[in-house]
Amino acid sequence: MRKWLTVLVVLLLSFSLVIGACAPKAPTPTSPAEFYAKNTITNTITFGPGGGVDYAGRLFSSYWSSVVEGGTMVVKNMEGGGGLVGANYVYAAKPDGLIIGTGMVGATHAPAVIFEDPGRKFELGKFDWIIHTNTAAHVLTISPKLPYNTLDELRKAEGLKFATTGATNKYAVGAIIVIELLGLKNAKIIAGYGSSADASLALSRGEVDAFVASEEERKVNIERGLAKGPFLTVELERGRLFPNLPTITEIAKPSPKQLSLVNAYATSMMAGQTVFAPQGISPDKLLFLRSKFEEMTKLKGFQTQSKLQWPILSEPIKGADMEQKIKELVTIPKEDVAQIKQLLDKYVQAK
């Protein structure tokens, strides 16, 4: 009897060993570097082809393989709603680290929240922020088709048409400030251009008369004969690229109410391109993405190509610092928001 028990125990032990050997082993954790070497990132560009956002998104995508061995990144333009369509898409995407977006906080995210845009499907604080580049002042330029060469001549013009992509973004609010503080008569703002490149093209053709946008983008267009100016800086402080160009507050001597309007604009409508992702990416992947995007901005080739679009490169804002910036963007007093809304209703028209 004991002999049979011994044989049975041996058989059971042998069977257990066989089962154990055949059982699947726990997968070895994949490092972020290995993960991104094997998988392709889709960079969702939230504006149409040809503008500054498109240029930035494609530039990052083309240099991804330079900082991640074996890495690939493809671009996907998803324009509409002044950047809202693409931002909504990224917000709702699976936070696996393979869907990111390149857009404009000042042209899309912040105004959509501040002005309670019904097309917004996201919460401003619920993105993972990767990097922000090309922060710059905003300046006023006009169509080369117009006869005006000085600010005094421009202030006497009537019926000027300003370009904007969205009805409530930085281009529109910048135009409001210019119209109000310079006292331009019968001016209007034409909304609906797919990108800043589309607005610039319309400006060059004389379809619109004026465009308020970042000084670096405007400089390139001026040099190409697509715009005339700049005439003033639409900020509280002068810009880096045109340090001798007066601010609108220096020129117009605004009332307290108007100054509050300019301050709200400067606080919320920050220029530049932001790379972001749906919230919830694993901390190790997010840290990896942030470090690699920052590494890209330091590459000589990347900087050379960036200067073709933005002559003077600003220091990038790191993802962790952007989190704090985002908290500051929505601190505009309600009375200032109400004032801007009233002026938008007054001046903005669909294209």
C-alpha positions, 0 to 999 in steps of 0.5 A, spaced: 500 500 500 505 504 501 508 503 495 502 505 491 502 511 495 509 513 494 508 512 486 502 516 486 505 522 490 511 521 485 506 522 479 502 527 482 509 531 483 511 530 476 504 532 473 505 539 477 512 540 474 509 539 467 503 543 468 508 549 471 513 548 465 507 549 460 504 555 464 504 562 461 510 566 464 508 573 466 510 578 461 517 582 462 515 589 463 517 593 457 521 600 458 518 606 455 524 606 450 522 599 448 515 601 447 516 607 443 521 603 438 516 598 437 509 602 436 507 608 432 505 615 435 499 618 431 500 626 432 494 629 431 494 636 428 488 640 430 489 645 424 489 645 417 496 644 413 500 650 412 500 654 418 504 654 424 501 648 428 502 644 422 509 646 421 510 645 428 507 638 428 510 635 422 517 638 425 516 634 431 514 628 427 520 628 423 525 628 428 522 623 433 526 617 430 532 622 431 531 621 439 528 614 439 531 609 436 526 605 431 521 610 433 516 612 428 511 618 428 505 619 423 501 626 423 494 626 422 490 633 420 484 634 424 481 641 423 475 644 425 472 649 430 478 653 431 482 647 433 476 644 437 475 638 433 482 635 434 482 637 441 476 633 443 479 627 439 485 627 443 481 628 449 477 622 448 483 617 446 485 611 449 491 614 454 496 609 452 501 614 449 500 613 442 495 618 441 498 625 442 496 632 439 499 639 437 495 645 437 494 652 440 492 653 447 491 660 446 487 659 440 483 653 442 483 650 449 483 656 453 478 660 449 473 654 449 473 653 456 473 661 458 467 662 453 464 656 454 464 654 447 458 648 446 463 644 441 468 643 447 468 636 450 474 637 454 476 639 461 482 644 460 486 641 466 485 634 464 490 633 459 497 631 459 501 636 457 508 634 454 511 641 451 510 648 449 514 652 444 515 658 440 511 663 445 511 670 442 508 677 442 502 678 438 502 684 433 498 687 428 499 687 420 495 689 414 494 686 407 499 689 402 494 691 398 492 697 402 495 703 401 496 705 409 503 705 411 503 709 418 499 707 424 496 714 423 493 713 416 490 706 419 487 709 424 483 713 420 480 707 415 473 705 416 470 698 415 477 694 416 476 686 416 480 682 421 481 675 420 480 669 425 480 662 425 475 661 430 470 666 433 472 666 440 480 665 440 486 669 440 486 672 433 479 674 434 480 677 441 486 680 439 482 684 433 477 686 438 483 690 442 485 693 436 478 695 434 476 698 441 483 701 443 484 704 436 477 706 435 476 703 428 470 705 425 465 700 422 470 694 423 468 687 423 472 680 424 471 674 419 471 668 422 472 661 419 479 660 416 482 653 417 489 655 419 493 661 420 496 660 413 489 660 410 488 667 414 495 669 411 493 667 404 486 671 405 490 677 407 495 677 402 490 677 396 486 683 400 480 678 402 481 681 409 485 687 411 488 685 418 490 680 422 493 679 429 498 674 430 504 672 433 510 676 431 515 671 429 509 668 424 508 675 422 515 677 420 516 671 415 509 673 412 512 680 411 518 678 408 515 674 403 510 680 401 504 677 404 503 682 409 505 689 411 507 692 418 507 690 423 504 697 426 504 695 434 504 690 439 498 687 442 500 686 449 502 689 455 509 688 454 514 689 447 516 683 444 522 680 443 523 680 435 520 687 435 523 690 441 522 697 438 515 696 436 510 700 441 505 696 445 497 698 444 497 700 451 503 705 450 499 708 443 492 708 445 492 710 453 487 705 455 481 706 460 481 702 466 476 697 462 480 697 456 486 695 460 483 690 463 481 687 456 488 687 454 490 684 461 485 678 460 488 677 453 495 677 455 493 672 460 489 667 457 491 667 449 498 665 449 501 664 443 505 658 441 504 651 439 503 646 445 504 638 444 498 634 449 495 628 450 489 625 453 490 624 461 492 618 464 498 616 460 503 612 465 508 616 469 514 613 466 511 614 458 509 621 460 516 622 463 519 619 457 515 623 452 516 630 455 524 628 455 524 626 448 520 632 446 525 637 450 531 633 447 528 634 440 528 642 441 535 642 442 537 638 436 541 643 431 537 640 425 531 641 429 532 649 431 535 650 424 528 648 421 524 651 426 528 658 424 525 658 417 518 659 421 520 662 427 526 667 426 527 667 434 526 661 438 523 662 445 525 657 451 520 651 450 516 651 456 516 644 459 510 639 460 510 640 468 511 647 468 505 647 463 500 644 468 501 650 472 500 655 466 494 652 465 491 653 472 493 661 471 489 661 464 482 660 467 483 666 472 480 671 468 475 675 472 468 674 470 466 681 468 472 681 463 469 675 460 463 678 459 466 684 456 469 680 451 463 676 449 459 682 448 465 685 443 465 678 440 458 678 439 458 685 436 464 684 431 465 677 429 461 675 423 462 668 419 466 667 413 
